[in-house]
Amino acid sequence: MSVLEKMSQNLGTAEAIALEEKYGAHNYHPLPVVLSRGEGVYVWDVEGKKYYDFLSAYSAVNQGHCHPKIVGAMVQQAQTLTLTSRAFYNDKLGVYEQFVTHYFGFDKVLPMNTGAEAVETTLKLCRKWAYEQKGINENEAQIIVCDGNFHGRTTTIISFSNDENARKNFGPYTAGFISIPYDDIEALEKAVNSSKNIAGFLVEPIQGEAGVYTPSEDFIKRAKAICQANNVLFIADEVQTGIARTGSLLAVCGNCTCEAKCEKQETYTQPDILILGKALSGGAYPVSAVLANDSIMNVIKPGQHGSTFGGNPVAAAVAMAALEVVAEENLAQNARKLGKIFRDELGKFIETSNIATLVRGKGLLNAVVINDTEESDTAWNICVRLAENGLLAKPTHGNIIRFAPPLVMTEEQLRDCVAIIINTLKEFEK
């Protein structure tokens, strides 16, 4: 028996939490639930209690926990070849690169591991393009971002965050960013025209971490048009919103011609650079990607960017399987259908509620705003009670609860979950 097996055997909730508290850095504040197993839309704790997962590891587990096709691809590849570094070619990376670029409609992909790494890669790519293609003087490029953004927690990324909890005492900060209000076309147009040094506009099509803020219907399309007219790169961070979460393959999707075979919708805005992560692997393995066309991606030359694990054979096999599941199981369409039911049912409850004031979102990325201040613990207490009632969710920004179940959920399961959520909220009516 291994050390891990010995130490995990008969480990209870209190003991597991105590180990993390003593030996782990305190950079998270989890709900007091210790999970040990997952399958589909369900997870089980160390005592054997079963829960609906309504967070999906922050939308990484869109395809459901331990999807057999994804796990099978991972195990098969892990038994053959796990890592070569990019010092050598491997027989899976090129196949994956062809697959993923065709799937999303781009010329090239730069494979990385985590969402933050992909964002950092994108910032470097955007700046290099600005200097070598647009003609901006070196070290003078500026990238526009939005207030309330969440693109990761590296030093450069928190430099353009306005979340003081993420920023305070981590400076000095990296320069080169202009922040504007989210969903404000006039502010974007003004910022783009404020300087000849604007290289790109980095935006989340829906701000998930900020509380599932969905912009105006034409915001993304108009933003891309402004960027295109001014030779500014339009960069979509779809680490959380991508891979069918919002009811289409991407939150910017519409009449897509990609191989995901989503139903056609009204509009499609092609980003100049697309950032993916999380559900790109179905939550089975760290995989992220930056996609762009040759005119942008070809500015990167050997030795100028890389990652030991980026593009490894296991990541390639897992990502292909994860994307095949999205298409084969019609997860975008299911998210669109179930998301509407979720918002309709919660909306009816909120009409007569004094504990919840608003439900918003798209597809199966939704949030309920609790009638209390951001400094209150009401949303936290509701999530604790939800867990007691068999459903796991987590607050964001104090008084907002994000609800994002795996996209393999059935309508019957969703309606069961809606009942749990509404009945729990009723317990907190004032």
Steps between C-alpha positions, in 0.01 A plus 500: 500500500636844403556785744204686347271198538609446860451865598168535314349185646214580738578872475196696617389854421651659811832319458531588129424868564745507792779364277443772240483769766828389655710415196347700215522869419179683595431647156151349474191497719312182402160390618538241781446203268770242423437328168640160409317385186315639200292367214301703250312776683560346845777504758528310828674607820723286721198396709319382188247785471394573144473852355408670178807696384385849403845653457667250263846601625435853374371362167791260442279191530249589230504142371422359846726341759721214382349478153600150381612613154725773639640286781553216256701721265708627792575155640583351161743781415650508852590134460679570170680838520439787741761768435779573254529879543500697177867415443361218284188440295239258628242307301194657669564876498472561126183294481352702787608832349328413172190385687465803729571761234239348269257466789513873580588640158853638542831447321715423802498413869759560772441231766543579870380348828297744713267788426733758651789367289285534190413861588866583564587339165236713332634824652848418368361405159292818477794722592739329259248532219457869585873569472576285198179531297317814606812711544456612861829601661644230725384514866220746419214261415181531705227242542145597597326293770172529692419588858394192694712272284638168615771355277712323763729578792850539362685826569433650157135403502424642845668820385187579299249361750293738712438234765702637790500165677683352200736799465589639841864449607593316180652801321686655329259449214555456128421803282341507156129461568196729476184401688151600388151418632367163384229508230575864414548542125551875525779453754663240275484725197648789698782282635583356156520851357698640793838380377677355198651241735187290561587140416199300619176476694485208745149414616289223653179458293330446837673600823468181702705569812354849530154351544395371156455842345359459150555796266255656256413272211700705249798586722737231372413560135540877530822464699651280227396753234673785686815292540498394136456858377800612705738204444465394863490130591169380643591239764232276653580332833271197489679299768179485706231577241628277221439136408117511493448652848283790383285309253731526200848369435638840601326795662588700186358225276222525248491370143800281569648285228728315741494125549309521829180507293312734731158618394521821301428819687464860395852640515859386520790720599836348410764610751846585373634298793297239689602380848376161624558287809299322772247284309745459212603190696165423665668565834719192466837667440641856475465605135471851357542647155550826314359502147565756227559523127840499334524879470509519880644167616798503263669779697600236757832338412701216662630584846260791553230317694441151633403259774646162600153349532322704232393275214584175677351176360257446789363854466453450126312173542283632782406824320396320182281261696348786701408695187357191332270452800369857464397434139382140540280572801360836377611674818462853362138437408432337837653795685286742303179307570563435870632851563173650385304269730728592791460876451125474436435299816729707723353816348149396602618442856684831516184692403364438851828448687671736742822297528591494130476800271622385159598200292720555197722306264517312174482130436600317818715784634266683735497700820244596763547831677422481872322788672786599728830689489827365358642507853224277638528125549146426380604352163763288674245370750260420217772298327573312823130417526486402133778252570306360792208462258712316242617771257841668477541863392726786608457875553692757301537862599321451829135513402493308170469124461625349177320191366681301229425125490660252258342527157410130496219572745152382402185710525369277779821553698490874436143533624594303812786745556278802443268369770793458741621855428155660538416308817835596650457865410158493664668404828676839491201718415498805722 
